[in-house]
Amino acid sequence: MTLGKKASAKEADCTHYKFILFVAGQESNSALARQNLQCLCQDHLPGRHTIEIIDVFLNLDAAFKHNILITPTLIKVAPDPPATVFGNLSSVQTVMASLRI
């Protein structure tokens, strides 16, 4: 039984996370969300993450496609289950818990 737990922990260490961050240009909360997400990923998911940043001012169709009504909005696309977090992502522990990291 111990071996199964170790394998699960090892699999978790190899999990790749994919995020989409919707921002509104260089607005202060959007800039802060970019910075906070980069720091979170570097500190907790080094080499195991992909971040796509979509500026809703430049790509309104993507915002409509994902039902984005406010920015910044972060969507965890992978692994399942998907999760969404709103705001500048300044509370690392809250963001990690919401994203199930």
C-alpha positions, 0 to 999 in steps of 0.5 A, a space after each residue: 500500500 505504501 508503494 501506491 502512495 509513493 507512485 501517486 505522489 510521483 505522478 503528481 510531481 509530473 503533472 503538467 498544468 495548463 492555464 489561460 489568463 484573461 487580462 485587460 491590457 496593462 491595467 494594474 490588476 491584470 499586470 499584477 495577476 500576470 506577475 503573481 501567476 508567473 511567481 506561483 508557477 516558478 515557485 510551485 510548478 517549475 517546468 510543469 506549466 504552460 501559461 497562455 495570456 489573452 488580452 481581451 482588448 485584442 481578442 474579444 472573441 476568445 473572451 466570449 468563447 470562454 464566457 469571460 465577463 471580468 478580468 483578470 480571470 484565470 482558468 486552469 485547463 489541465 489537469 482535470 477538473 477545470 477551475 476558475 479564479 478571479 482577481 489579481 491572484 495575490 493570495 497564493 494559498 487561496 489560489 492554489 487551493 482553488 486550483 487544487 494544486 
